Amino acid sequence: MALPGRTKHIAMVENPAGRAEARPSASADATDSAEARSCAVYFVAGERSGDNHGAALLKALRARAPKMQFLGRGGPKMRAIAGGQFRDWIDQTAVVGLWEVVRRYPFFRKQFQATISEIDAARPSAVVLIDYPGFNLRLAHALRGKFSELKIIYYISPQVWAWNRRRVSQMARSIDLMLCIFPFEPELYEESGLRAIFVGHPMMSVIPSENATPPLSEGSRDETLKQTPGSLSAALRSARDDNLIGLFPGSREREVKKIFPVMREAAVELGHENSDLHFAVSAASEPLAELIRADLYGKHATGKFSIVKGEARSLMTKVNVGMVASGTATLEAVLSQLPFVLIYRVAWLTYLAARLVVKIKYLGMPNVLADREIVPEFIQHKAQSRAIAAAVARLLTDKSERARMLADFAGVAEKLGRGEAGENGADAIITELRRAG
C-alpha cells in the first residue's frame, strides 16, 4: 500500500518566528512524479475552509506528482482538481454546535461507515484528513484498527491543545504524521510521540501581510494582493472608508442567527452616536444574505446597512473597523490589518459543555498566538451591544489604540509562516509515502 523508492528528506529551516518548518532539501531530486505515479490518496474534508485548504494541497501535490490519484470527500474546489471520483459533500456536513451534531447523528453515522467502505474498496496508499476533528479523529481511530499498515496523515491540527491535551496520546496511536499550521503545535504533539511538522498557515498564501515574505506565485489573485508588502500596507490604509464598519457574523446559519442580532444592535447604537457611520454586512452565501435581510427588515434597520455577498476578504480592506465572529475570519482580519472586536455566541448547551473542557485563556486565535488579549473578546453573555459599541467606538477614534492593535497584529503575522503551507504539506506527504517504502 505504500510507494516504493528512496525517501525524499524535508529540510527544517527557520521561519520568521524562529520555528522550524518543512522545506525540500537540496538532496531532493526530480524523480517525485515518476515514483508517485501509481499512488492513490484518499482525502476527507468536511467544511468550506477545509475545502479551500485541501484544494491548495491537491494543487501542490498535482504539480509534484501529476499522475497521483485523488479520491475522497470534500467540497467543490477539491473536486475540481481531483476529478469525477471525488465526492462534494460539504453542503451536507458543515455544521456547528453540539446540538446540531446530535440531531443529525444518524446521518453522520451513515457517512462514517460509507467513508470506511470507500477506503476499504480503494485501498489507497494514504489517507489525508483535513481539519473537521469531530468526524476525522474518530475516522483515524477506526481506520487504524481496520488497516494497520495504512498511512494516516492529518492536515490542520485539531485544537486538542485547547480542550483535551490527554487526547494527543490517543491520536499518536492512530496518526502517522500531523501537519500543523501554528508554530507552537509540533512540540505539543511530539511530547506524546506523534510526529509533527509546522508547514505554515494556509491563509498566508491568500492574504500576504506586511510582515510576511510574499509567495512566489501570485497567479490569478486580486491585483491588490500583488503589491510589495510595504505598498500593500499603504494601499489598505488608503482604501478604507473612515465611516464604514464591517460586520462579519460567520459562515454558518446557526452562527449568523446567534451572532448577527447583537452585531446589528451594536451597529444601531453606534449610528445613534455618529450619524455619518454606515455598515456593511458580510454574507458567505445567498441563503445567509436572505437571513440577514430578514433580520434587518424585521427590526426596521435597513437604511444604514448594506449586504456584501461572498467578498469577506475584499470587504476587510475597505471597512475601518470590524465586528468579527470567532473563527478563521479573525486571522483574515489580522492579515488584512483591520482593527476589530471579536464576538461569539452559541447555544447555551454548547457553551456550558465547552466550558467544562476548554483549557485556554482566550478564544480568538490572534490572542492565543499573542498569549494576551490584543483583540477584545465578547463571548456569550458578555456579548452585549452597548459594550461592543463602546469598544468599536474606541477603535474608530483613538489613534493610539488602533496603532497598538496593528502593531500587535504584525507580531501575530510573523508567526504564521511564509505562505507555502500547501507546498510544504505536499512535500511532507510525498516524503511520508516514501518512508513506507
TIPA-415692 format. One record per residue: residue in one letter; x, y, z of N, C-alpha, C in turn. Coordinates in steps of 0.2 Angstrom, whole numbers, padded with zeros to 4 digits, always signed. Example, Ala and Ser with C-alpha at 12.3 -4.5 7.8 and 13.67 -1.06 7.14 Angstrom:
TIPA-415692
a+0066-0028+0039+0062-0022+0039+0066-0016+0039;s+0064-0011+0035+0068-0005+0036+0064+0000+0039;
end
This chain:
TIPA-415692
m+0004-0006+0000+0000+0000+0000+0004+0006+0000;a+0011+0006+0000+0015+0012+0000+0019+0012-0006;l+0022+0018-0007+0026+0019-0013+0033+0016-0012;p+0036+0013-0017+0042+0011-0017+0047+0017-0018;g+0053+0016-0016+0058+0021-0018+0062+0024-0013;r+0066+0029-0014+0070+0032-0010+0066+0038-0006;t+0068+0039+0000+0065+0044+0004+0067+0051+0002;k+0063+0055+0001+0065+0062+0000+0065+0066+0007;h+0070+0069+0009+0071+0072+0015+0068+0079+0015;i+0064+0081+0020+0062+0088+0021+0067+0092+0026;a+0070+0097+0023+0074+0101+0027+0071+0105+0032;m+0073+0106+0038+0069+0110+0043+0073+0117+0043;v+0070+0122+0040+0073+0129+0040+0069+0133+0045;e+0072+0139+0047+0069+0144+0051+0064+0148+0048;n+0058+0148+0051+0053+0153+0048+0054+0160+0051;p+0050+0165+0050+0051+0171+0053+0050+0171+0060;a+0046+0166+0063+0045+0166+0070+0051+0162+0074;g+0056+0160+0070+0061+0156+0073+0060+0149+0074;r+0054+0146+0071+0052+0139+0071+0054+0136+0065;a+0056+0129+0066+0057+0125+0060+0051+0124+0056;e+0052+0124+0049+0046+0122+0045+0049+0117+0040;a+0044+0114+0036+0046+0109+0031+0048+0112+0025;r+0054+0111+0022+0056+0113+0016+0060+0107+0012;p+0059+0107+0005+0063+0102+0002+0070+0103+0003;s+0074+0098+0004+0081+0099+0005+0085+0099-0002;a+0091+0101-0002+0095+0101-0009+0096+0094-0012;s+0095+0089-0007+0097+0082-0010+0091+0079-0013;a+0085+0083-0013+0079+0080-0016+0080+0081-0024;d+0078+0075-0027+0079+0076-0034+0073+0076-0038;a+0073+0076-0045+0067+0077-0049+0063+0071-0050;t+0063+0066-0046+0060+0060-0048+0053+0059-0045;d+0051+0064-0041+0045+0063-0037+0039+0061-0041;s+0038+0064-0047+0032+0062-0051+0032+0055-0053;a+0038+0052-0056+0039+0045-0058+0037+0041-0052;e+0040+0042-0046+0039+0037-0041+0032+0038-0038;a+0029+0043-0039+0022+0044-0036+0016+0042-0041;r+0018+0040-0047+0013+0040-0052+0007+0034-0051;s+0009+0029-0047+0004+0024-0046+0000+0025-0039;c+0002+0030-0036-0001+0031-0029-0008+0034-0029;a-0012+0031-0025-0019+0034-0024-0019+0037-0016;v-0022+0043-0015-0023+0045-0009-0030+0047-0008;y-0033+0046-0002-0040+0047+0000-0040+0053+0004;f-0044+0058+0003-0044+0064+0007-0051+0065+0010;v-0051+0068+0016-0058+0069+0019-0058+0076+0022;a-0062+0081+0019-0063+0087+0022-0070+0088+0023;g-0073+0092+0028-0080+0092+0029-0083+0099+0030;e-0078+0104+0029-0081+0111+0029-0078+0115+0023;r-0081+0121+0022-0078+0125+0017-0071+0127+0018;s-0069+0129+0024-0062+0131+0025-0057+0125+0023;g-0060+0119+0025-0056+0113+0023-0055+0112+0016;d-0061+0113+0012-0061+0113+0005-0056+0117+0002;n-0055+0124+0005-0051+0129+0002-0043+0126+0003;h-0042+0124+0009-0035+0122+0011-0033+0115+0007;g-0038+0111+0007-0037+0105+0003-0036+0106-0004;a-0039+0111-0007-0038+0112-0014-0031+0114-0015;a-0029+0119-0011-0022+0121-0012-0017+0115-0011;l-0018+0111-0006-0014+0105-0005-0014+0100-0011;l-0020+0099-0014-0021+0095-0020-0017+0098-0026;k-0017+0104-0027-0014+0108-0032-0006+0107-0032;a-0004+0108-0026+0003+0107-0025+0005+0100-0026;l+0001+0095-0024+0003+0088-0025+0003+0086-0032;r-0002+0089-0036-0003+0088-0043+0003+0091-0047;a+0006+0096-0044+0012+0099-0048+0018+0094-0047;r+0018+0091-0041+0024+0087-0039+0023+0080-0042;a+0017+0077-0042+0015+0070-0044+0009+0070-0049;p+0010+0072-0055+0004+0073-0060+0000+0067-0060;k+0002+0061-0059-0002+0055-0060-0004+0052-0054;m-0003+0056-0048-0006+0054-0042-0014+0054-0042;q-0017+0049-0040-0024+0048-0040-0027+0051-0034;f-0032+0056-0034-0035+0059-0028-0042+0056-0028;l-0044+0053-0022-0050+0050-0020-0053+0054-0014;g-0059+0053-0012-0061+0055-0006-0068+0060-0006;r-0068+0064-0001-0074+0068+0001-0071+0075+0003;g-0074+0080+0000-0073+0087+0001-0078+0092-0002;g-0076+0097-0005-0080+0102-0007-0079+0103-0015;p-0082+0108-0018-0081+0109-0025-0074+0111-0027;k-0071+0114-0023-0064+0116-0026-0059+0110-0026;m-0060+0106-0021-0056+0100-0021-0058+0095-0027;r-0065+0094-0028-0067+0090-0033-0065+0093-0040;a-0064+0099-0041-0062+0102-0047-0055+0100-0049;i-0051+0099-0044-0044+0097-0045-0044+0089-0046;a-0048+0086-0041-0047+0078-0041-0051+0075-0046;g-0056+0077-0049-0060+0074-0054-0066+0070-0052;g-0069+0066-0056-0076+0064-0055-0077+0059-0050;q-0071+0055-0047-0072+0050-0042-0072+0054-0035;f-0071+0060-0035-0071+0064-0029-0078+0066-0027;r-0080+0066-0021-0087+0067-0019-0087+0074-0016;d-0091+0079-0018-0093+0085-0015-0099+0084-0010;w-0097+0084-0003-0102+0083+0002-0103+0089+0007;i-0099+0094+0005-0099+0100+0010-0105+0103+0012;d-0110+0104+0008-0116+0107+0009-0120+0102+0015;q-0119+0096+0015-0122+0092+0020-0119+0091+0027;t-0112+0093+0027-0108+0091+0033-0106+0097+0037;a-0106+0103+0034-0104+0109+0038-0109+0111+0043;v-0108+0109+0049-0112+0110+0055-0108+0113+0060;v-0112+0117+0065-0108+0120+0071-0113+0119+0077;g-0110+0117+0083-0113+0116+0089-0115+0109+0090;l-0115+0108+0097-0116+0101+0099-0123+0098+0098;w-0128+0103+0098-0135+0100+0097-0136+0098+0090;e-0133+0102+0085-0134+0101+0078-0131+0094+0076;v-0125+0093+0079-0122+0086+0078-0126+0081+0081;v-0129+0081+0087-0133+0076+0090-0139+0075+0086;r-0142+0080+0084-0148+0080+0080-0147+0076+0073;r-0141+0077+0070-0140+0074+0064-0136+0067+0064;y-0135+0065+0070-0131+0059+0072-0132+0053+0067;p-0139+0051+0065-0139+0046+0060-0136+0047+0054;f-0137+0053+0051-0133+0055+0045-0126+0054+0045;f-0123+0057+0051-0116+0056+0051-0113+0049+0052;r-0117+0045+0056-0115+0038+0057-0115+0034+0050;k-0120+0036+0046-0121+0033+0039-0115+0035+0035;q-0113+0041+0035-0107+0044+0031-0101+0041+0034;f-0100+0040+0040-0094+0037+0043-0093+0030+0040;q-0098+0026+0041-0097+0019+0038-0096+0019+0031;a-0099+0024+0027-0098+0024+0020-0091+0026+0018;t-0088+0030+0022-0081+0033+0021-0077+0027+0022;i-0078+0023+0027-0073+0017+0028-0074+0012+0023;s-0080+0011+0020-0081+0006+0015-0078+0009+0009;e-0078+0015+0007-0074+0018+0001-0067+0017+0002;i-0064+0018+0008-0057+0017+0009-0055+0010+0008;d-0059+0005+0011-0058-0002+0010-0058-0004+0003;a-0062-0001-0001-0063-0003-0008-0057+0000-0012;a-0055+0006-0011-0050+0009-0014-0043+0007-0013;r-0042+0005-0006-0035+0003-0004-0030+0008-0006;p-0031+0014-0004-0026+0020-0005-0019+0019-0002;s-0014+0022-0004-0008+0022+0000-0008+0026+0006;a-0012+0031+0006-0013+0035+0012-0020+0038+0012;v-0022+0040+0018-0027+0044+0019-0025+0051+0023;v-0027+0056+0020-0026+0063+0022-0032+0066+0025;l-0032+0067+0031-0038+0070+0035-0037+0078+0036;i-0042+0082+0034-0041+0089+0034-0046+0092+0039;d-0043+0094+0044-0047+0098+0050-0053+0093+0052;y-0059+0096+0053-0065+0093+0054-0064+0087+0059;p-0062+0089+0065-0060+0084+0070-0065+0080+0073;g-0071+0082+0074-0077+0078+0076-0078+0072+0072;f-0077+0072+0066-0078+0066+0061-0071+0063+0060;n-0066+0067+0059-0059+0064+0056-0055+0061+0062;l-0056+0063+0068-0052+0060+0073-0055+0053+0075;r-0061+0052+0075-0064+0046+0075-0063+0041+0069;l-0063+0044+0063-0061+0040+0057-0054+0038+0058;a-0049+0042+0060-0042+0040+0061-0042+0034+0065;h-0045+0034+0071-0045+0028+0076-0048+0022+0072;a-0054+0023+0069-0057+0017+0066-0052+0014+0060;l-0049+0018+0056-0045+0016+0051-0039+0012+0054;r-0036+0015+0059-0030+0011+0062-0032+0004+0064;g-0038+0004+0067-0040-0003+0069-0041-0008+0063;k-0043-0005+0058-0045-0009+0052-0039-0010+0047;f-0035-0005+0046-0030-0006+0042-0023-0004+0045;s-0020-0008+0048-0014-0007+0052-0008-0004+0048;e-0008-0005+0042-0002-0003+0038-0003+0004+0034;l-0010+0006+0034-0012+0012+0031-0008+0018+0034;k-0005+0023+0029-0003+0029+0031-0009+0034+0033;i-0009+0037+0039-0014+0041+0040-0011+0048+0042;i-0012+0053+0038-0009+0060+0039-0015+0065+0040;y-0013+0069+0045-0018+0074+0047-0016+0081+0045;y-0019+0085+0041-0018+0091+0039-0022+0097+0043;i-0019+0101+0046-0023+0106+0050-0025+0103+0057;s-0020+0104+0061-0021+0100+0068-0027+0102+0071;p-0031+0097+0074-0036+0099+0078-0034+0102+0085;q-0038+0107+0087-0035+0111+0093-0036+0107+0099;v-0034+0101+0100-0035+0097+0106-0031+0101+0112;w-0026+0104+0110-0022+0108+0115-0026+0113+0119;a-0032+0115+0116-0036+0119+0119-0041+0116+0124;w-0043+0110+0122-0049+0107+0126-0048+0100+0128;n-0042+0096+0126-0041+0090+0129-0034+0087+0127;r-0029+0090+0130-0022+0088+0129-0021+0080+0130;r-0025+0077+0134-0024+0070+0135-0025+0066+0129;r-0029+0069+0124-0031+0065+0118-0026+0065+0113;v-0020+0069+0114-0015+0068+0110-0012+0061+0110;s-0011+0058+0116-0008+0052+0116-0012+0047+0112;q-0019+0047+0112-0023+0043+0109-0022+0044+0101;m-0022+0050+0099-0020+0052+0092-0014+0049+0090;a-0009+0049+0094-0002+0046+0092-0003+0039+0090;r-0008+0035+0093-0008+0028+0091-0012+0027+0084;s-0015+0032+0082-0019+0032+0076-0016+0035+0070;i-0012+0041+0071-0010+0045+0066-0002+0045+0065;d+0000+0044+0059+0007+0044+0057+0011+0051+0057;l+0007+0056+0055+0010+0062+0054+0005+0068+0055;m+0007+0073+0059+0002+0079+0059+0006+0085+0056;l+0002+0088+0051+0004+0094+0048+0001+0100+0051;c+0005+0104+0055+0002+0109+0059+0003+0116+0056;i-0002+0120+0057-0002+0127+0054-0001+0132+0059;f+0001+0130+0066+0003+0135+0071+0010+0133+0073;p+0014+0138+0075+0021+0136+0076+0022+0132+0083;f+0017+0133+0088+0018+0130+0094+0016+0123+0095;e+0012+0121+0089+0009+0114+0090+0014+0108+0089;p+0019+0108+0085+0023+0102+0084+0026+0100+0091;e+0028+0104+0095+0031+0102+0101+0026+0099+0106;l+0020+0101+0106+0015+0098+0110+0013+0091+0108;y+0013+0090+0101+0012+0083+0099+0018+0079+0100;e+0024+0081+0098+0030+0077+0099+0031+0074+0106;e+0029+0078+0111+0029+0076+0118+0026+0070+0119;s+0020+0068+0115+0016+0062+0116+0018+0057+0111;g+0024+0058+0107+0026+0053+0102+0023+0054+0095;l+0019+0059+0094+0016+0060+0087+0020+0064+0083;r+0023+0062+0078+0027+0066+0073+0023+0072+0070;a+0026+0077+0070+0023+0083+0068+0027+0088+0065;i+0025+0092+0060+0029+0097+0056+0025+0103+0056;f+0028+0109+0057+0024+0115+0055+0026+0117+0048;v+0020+0117+0044+0020+0119+0037+0019+0126+0036;g+0016+0130+0040+0014+0137+0039+0007+0137+0039;h+0004+0143+0040-0003+0144+0039-0006+0145+0032;p-0010+0141+0030-0013+0142+0023-0015+0149+0021;m-0018+0152+0026-0020+0159+0024-0015+0164+0022;m-0008+0162+0024-0003+0167+0022-0002+0167+0014;s-0004+0162+0011-0003+0162+0003-0009+0165+0000;v-0014+0167+0004-0020+0170+0001-0020+0178+0003;i-0018+0179+0009-0018+0186+0011-0011+0188+0013;p-0006+0190+0009+0001+0192+0011+0000+0197+0016;s+0004+0197+0021+0004+0203+0026+0010+0207+0025;e+0010+0213+0029+0016+0217+0028+0022+0214+0031;n+0021+0209+0035+0027+0206+0039+0029+0199+0036;a+0026+0197+0031+0027+0190+0028+0030+0191+0022;t+0035+0186+0020+0038+0185+0014+0032+0184+0008;p+0032+0188+0003+0026+0186-0002+0027+0179-0005;p+0022+0175-0007+0023+0169-0010+0026+0170-0017;l+0029+0165-0020+0032+0166-0026+0027+0167-0032;s+0022+0163-0032+0017+0164-0037+0011+0167-0035;e+0009+0172-0038+0003+0176-0037-0003+0174-0041;g-0002+0171-0047-0007+0168-0051-0012+0173-0053;s-0018+0170-0051-0024+0174-0053-0027+0178-0047;r-0023+0180-0042-0025+0184-0036-0027+0191-0038;d-0031+0194-0034-0033+0201-0035-0026+0205-0035;e-0027+0210-0040-0021+0215-0041-0019+0218-0034;t-0023+0219-0030-0022+0222-0023-0017+0218-0019;l-0017+0212-0020-0013+0207-0016-0006+0206-0020;k-0005+0209-0026+0001+0208-0029+0006+0213-0027;q+0005+0218-0023+0009+0223-0021+0015+0220-0017;t+0020+0224-0016+0025+0223-0011+0022+0224-0004;p+0025+0221+0001+0022+0221+0007+0021+0228+0010;g+0026+0233+0008+0025+0240+0011+0020+0243+0007;s+0019+0242+0000+0014+0246-0003+0007+0243-0002;l+0007+0236+0000+0001+0233+0002-0002+0237+0008;s+0002+0238+0013+0000+0241+0019-0003+0248+0018;a+0001+0252+0014-0001+0259+0012-0008+0258+0008;a-0009+0253+0004-0015+0253+0000-0021+0251+0004;l-0020+0247+0009-0025+0245+0014-0027+0252+0018;r-0023+0255+0020-0024+0262+0024-0028+0266+0019;s-0026+0267+0013-0029+0272+0009-0036+0270+0006;a-0037+0264+0006-0043+0261+0003-0049+0261+0008;r-0048+0262+0014-0053+0262+0019-0057+0268+0019;d-0064+0266+0021-0069+0272+0022-0069+0273+0029;d-0067+0279+0031-0067+0280+0038-0074+0279+0042;n-0079+0280+0038-0086+0279+0042-0089+0273+0040;l-0085+0268+0038-0088+0261+0036-0086+0256+0041;i-0091+0253+0044-0090+0247+0049-0092+0241+0046;g-0088+0236+0047-0089+0229+0044-0092+0224+0049;l-0097+0221+0047-0100+0216+0052-0099+0209+0048;f-0095+0204+0052-0093+0198+0049-0096+0192+0054;p-0102+0190+0053-0106+0186+0058-0105+0179+0057;g-0100+0177+0053-0099+0169+0052-0102+0167+0045;s-0100+0160+0044-0102+0157+0038-0107+0152+0038;r-0109+0151+0044-0114+0146+0045-0121+0149+0048;e-0126+0145+0046-0133+0148+0048-0134+0149+0055;r-0132+0144+0059-0133+0144+0066-0129+0150+0069;e-0123+0151+0067-0118+0157+0069-0122+0163+0068;v-0124+0164+0061-0127+0170+0060-0133+0172+0064;k-0137+0167+0065-0143+0168+0069-0142+0170+0076;k-0136+0167+0079-0134+0169+0086-0130+0176+0086;i-0126+0177+0081-0121+0182+0082-0124+0189+0078;f-0127+0188+0073-0129+0194+0069-0133+0199+0073;p-0138+0197+0077-0143+0201+0080-0139+0206+0085;v-0134+0203+0089-0130+0208+0093-0126+0213+0090;m-0123+0210+0084-0119+0215+0080-0124+0220+0077;r-0130+0219+0075-0134+0224+0072-0136+0229+0078;e-0137+0226+0084-0139+0231+0089-0133+0235+0091;a-0127+0233+0091-0121+0237+0092-0121+0242+0087;a-0122+0240+0080-0121+0245+0075-0126+0251+0075;v-0132+0249+0077-0138+0254+0078-0136+0259+0084;e-0133+0256+0089-0130+0261+0095-0125+0266+0092;l-0120+0263+0088-0115+0267+0085-0118+0272+0081;g-0123+0270+0077-0126+0275+0072-0130+0281+0076;h-0132+0279+0082-0136+0285+0086-0131+0290+0088;e-0125+0287+0089-0119+0292+0092-0116+0296+0086;n-0116+0293+0080-0112+0296+0075-0116+0294+0068;s-0120+0299+0066-0125+0298+0060-0121+0297+0054;d-0115+0299+0053-0111+0298+0047-0109+0290+0046;l-0109+0286+0051-0107+0279+0051-0112+0275+0046;h-0110+0271+0043-0114+0266+0039-0110+0259+0040;f-0114+0254+0038-0112+0247+0040-0113+0242+0034;a-0108+0238+0033-0108+0233+0028-0107+0226+0031;v-0112+0222+0029-0113+0215+0032-0110+0210+0027;s-0105+0206+0029-0103+0201+0025-0107+0194+0026;a-0110+0192+0020-0114+0186+0020-0110+0181+0015;a-0109+0175+0018-0105+0170+0015-0109+0167+0009;s-0115+0167+0009-0119+0164+0003-0126+0168+0003;e-0130+0167-0003-0136+0170-0003-0141+0168+0002;p-0141+0161+0004-0146+0160+0010-0144+0164+0016;l-0138+0165+0017-0136+0169+0023-0138+0176+0022;a-0137+0178+0016-0139+0185+0015-0147+0186+0016;e-0151+0181+0014-0158+0182+0015-0159+0182+0022;l-0156+0178+0026-0157+0178+0033-0155+0184+0036;i-0150+0188+0034-0148+0194+0037-0153+0200+0035;r-0155+0199+0028-0161+0204+0026-0167+0203+0030;a-0169+0197+0032-0175+0196+0036-0174+0199+0043;d-0168+0199+0046-0167+0202+0052-0167+0209+0052;l-0164+0212+0047-0164+0219+0046-0171+0222+0045;y-0175+0219+0040-0182+0221+0039-0186+0221+0045;g-0185+0215+0049-0189+0214+0055-0188+0219+0060;k-0182+0222+0060-0180+0227+0065-0181+0234+0062;h-0183+0235+0056-0183+0241+0053-0177+0245+0053;a-0171+0241+0052-0164+0244+0052-0161+0244+0046;t-0164+0244+0040-0161+0243+0034-0157+0249+0031;g-0159+0255+0033-0156+0261+0030-0149+0262+0030;k-0145+0260+0035-0138+0261+0036-0134+0255+0034;f-0138+0250+0032-0134+0243+0031-0134+0241+0024;s-0129+0238+0022-0128+0235+0015-0126+0228+0016;i-0127+0224+0012-0125+0217+0012-0121+0215+0007;v-0115+0212+0008-0110+0211+0003-0109+0203+0003;k-0110+0200-0002-0111+0193-0003-0104+0190-0005;g-0101+0185-0002-0095+0181-0004-0089+0185-0005;e-0088+0191-0002-0082+0195-0003-0079+0198+0004;a-0079+0193+0008-0077+0195+0015-0070+0198+0015;r-0065+0195+0012-0058+0197+0012-0058+0204+0009;s-0061+0205+0003-0061+0211+0000-0064+0217+0004;l-0070+0215+0008-0073+0220+0012-0068+0222+0018;m-0064+0217+0020-0060+0219+0026-0055+0224+0024;t-0053+0225+0018-0049+0230+0016-0052+0237+0015;k-0059+0237+0015-0062+0243+0014-0065+0246+0020;v-0067+0242+0025-0070+0245+0031-0065+0247+0036;n-0067+0252+0041-0062+0255+0045-0061+0251+0052;v-0066+0248+0054-0066+0244+0060-0071+0238+0059;g-0070+0232+0062-0074+0226+0061-0077+0223+0067;m-0083+0220+0067-0085+0216+0072-0085+0209+0069;v-0081+0204+0072-0079+0198+0068-0081+0192+0073;a-0085+0187+0070-0086+0181+0074-0080+0177+0075;s-0079+0174+0080-0073+0170+0082-0073+0164+0076;g-0067+0163+0074-0065+0158+0069-0060+0161+0064;t-0059+0157+0058-0054+0159+0054-0054+0166+0052;a-0060+0170+0052-0060+0177+0050-0056+0181+0054;t-0055+0179+0060-0051+0183+0065-0044+0184+0062;l-0041+0178+0059-0034+0179+0057-0034+0183+0050;e-0040+0182+0046-0041+0186+0040-0040+0193+0042;a-0044+0195+0047-0044+0202+0049-0037+0205+0051;v-0033+0200+0055-0026+0202+0057-0022+0203+0050;l-0022+0199+0046-0018+0199+0040-0020+0205+0035;s-0027+0207+0036-0029+0212+0032-0028+0219+0035;q-0025+0218+0041-0024+0224+0045-0030+0228+0047;l-0035+0225+0049-0041+0228+0051-0042+0227+0058;p-0042+0233+0062-0044+0233+0069-0051+0230+0070;f-0052+0226+0075-0059+0223+0076-0060+0221+0083;v-0066+0219+0084-0068+0216+0091-0070+0209+0089;l-0069+0204+0093-0072+0198+0092-0078+0196+0096;i-0083+0193+0093-0089+0192+0096-0091+0184+0094;y-0094+0181+0100-0096+0174+0098-0101+0172+0103;r-0107+0169+0100-0112+0166+0104-0114+0160+0101;v-0115+0155+0106-0118+0148+0103-0124+0146+0108;a-0127+0141+0107-0132+0138+0111-0129+0137+0118;w-0133+0138+0123-0131+0138+0130-0128+0131+0131;l-0131+0126+0129-0129+0119+0130-0122+0118+0127;t-0121+0121+0121-0114+0120+0118-0109+0124+0122;y-0111+0130+0124-0106+0134+0128-0105+0131+0135;l-0109+0128+0139-0108+0125+0145-0104+0119+0144;a-0105+0115+0139-0101+0109+0138-0094+0111+0136;a-0093+0117+0132-0086+0119+0131-0083+0122+0137;r-0086+0125+0141-0083+0127+0147-0080+0122+0152;l-0083+0116+0151-0080+0110+0155-0074+0108+0153;v-0072+0109+0146-0066+0106+0143-0061+0110+0140;v-0063+0116+0139-0058+0121+0136-0053+0123+0141;k-0047+0123+0139-0042+0124+0144-0037+0130+0142;i-0039+0135+0138-0035+0140+0136-0039+0147+0139;k-0035+0152+0139-0037+0158+0142-0041+0162+0137;y-0040+0161+0130-0043+0166+0125-0046+0161+0120;l-0051+0164+0117-0055+0160+0112-0052+0162+0105;g-0050+0168+0104-0048+0171+0097-0041+0169+0096;m-0039+0166+0090-0033+0164+0089-0028+0169+0089;p-0029+0175+0087-0024+0181+0087-0022+0182+0095;n-0027+0181+0099-0025+0182+0106-0021+0175+0109;v-0023+0170+0106-0019+0163+0108-0012+0164+0106;l-0011+0166+0100-0004+0167+0097+0000+0172+0101;a-0003+0178+0103+0000+0183+0106+0001+0181+0114;d-0003+0177+0116-0003+0175+0123-0005+0181+0128;r-0010+0185+0125-0013+0190+0129-0018+0193+0124;e-0023+0197+0127-0029+0199+0124-0027+0206+0120;i-0025+0205+0113-0024+0210+0109-0030+0212+0105;v-0035+0208+0105-0042+0210+0102-0047+0209+0108;p-0051+0213+0109-0057+0212+0114-0061+0207+0112;e-0062+0202+0117-0067+0197+0116-0073+0198+0120;f-0079+0197+0116-0086+0197+0119-0089+0190+0118;i-0089+0186+0123-0091+0179+0122-0098+0178+0126;q-0102+0175+0123-0109+0173+0126-0112+0178+0130;h-0113+0178+0136-0117+0183+0140-0113+0190+0140;k-0107+0190+0139-0103+0196+0139-0104+0200+0132;a-0107+0196+0127-0108+0199+0121-0114+0204+0121;q-0113+0210+0124-0119+0214+0125-0118+0220+0120;s-0123+0223+0117-0122+0228+0111-0119+0234+0114;r-0120+0236+0120-0118+0243+0122-0110+0242+0123;a-0108+0237+0126-0100+0236+0127-0097+0235+0121;i-0100+0231+0116-0097+0230+0109-0096+0237+0106;a-0102+0241+0106-0102+0248+0103-0096+0252+0106;a-0095+0252+0112-0090+0256+0115-0083+0254+0113;a-0082+0248+0112-0075+0245+0110-0074+0247+0103;v-0079+0247+0099-0079+0249+0092-0077+0256+0091;a-0081+0260+0095-0080+0267+0095-0073+0269+0097;r-0070+0266+0102-0063+0267+0103-0058+0266+0097;l-0059+0261+0094-0055+0259+0088-0056+0264+0082;l-0062+0267+0082-0063+0272+0077-0060+0279+0079;t-0060+0281+0085-0057+0287+0087-0051+0288+0090;d-0048+0282+0093-0042+0283+0097-0036+0280+0093;k-0033+0285+0090-0027+0283+0085-0022+0278+0089;s-0020+0280+0095-0015+0276+0098-0018+0269+0099;e-0024+0268+0101-0027+0261+0102-0027+0257+0095;r-0028+0260+0090-0028+0257+0083-0021+0255+0081;a-0016+0260+0083-0009+0259+0081-0006+0253+0086;r-0008+0253+0092-0006+0247+0096-0009+0240+0093;m-0015+0240+0091-0018+0234+0089-0014+0232+0083;l-0013+0236+0078-0010+0235+0072-0003+0232+0073;a+0001+0235+0078+0007+0233+0079+0007+0226+0082;d+0002+0224+0086+0002+0218+0089+0000+0213+0083;f-0004+0215+0078-0006+0211+0073+0001+0209+0069;a+0006+0213+0068+0012+0212+0065+0015+0206+0068;g+0015+0206+0075+0019+0201+0079+0015+0194+0077;v+0009+0194+0077+0005+0188+0075+0006+0185+0068;a+0007+0190+0064+0008+0188+0057+0015+0184+0056;e+0019+0187+0059+0026+0184+0059+0026+0177+0061;k+0022+0174+0065+0022+0168+0067+0018+0163+0063;l+0015+0165+0057+0011+0161+0053+0015+0158+0047;g+0021+0159+0046+0025+0156+0041+0025+0160+0035;r+0027+0158+0029+0029+0162+0023+0024+0161+0017;g+0019+0158+0018+0014+0157+0013+0015+0151+0009;e+0018+0146+0011+0019+0140+0007+0016+0134+0011;a+0011+0134+0014+0008+0129+0018+0006+0123+0013;g+0003+0124+0008+0001+0119+0003+0007+0115+0000;e+0012+0119-0002+0018+0116-0005+0022+0112+0001;n+0023+0115+0007+0026+0111+0012+0022+0105+0014;g+0016+0106+0014+0012+0100+0016+0012+0094+0011;a+0012+0096+0004+0013+0091-0001+0020+0088-0001;d+0025+0092+0000+0032+0089+0001+0032+0084+0007;a+0029+0086+0013+0029+0081+0018+0025+0075+0017;i+0019+0075+0013+0015+0069+0012+0019+0065+0007;i+0023+0067+0002+0026+0063-0003+0032+0060+0001;t+0035+0063+0006+0041+0060+0010+0038+0055+0014;e+0032+0056+0017+0029+0051+0021+0027+0045+0018;l+0025+0045+0012+0023+0040+0007+0030+0035+0006;r+0035+0039+0005+0041+0035+0003+0044+0032+0009;r+0043+0035+0015+0045+0031+0021+0042+0024+0022;a+0036+0024+0019+0033+0017+0020+0036+0012+0015;g+0040+0015+0010+0043+0010+0005+0049+0008+0008;
end
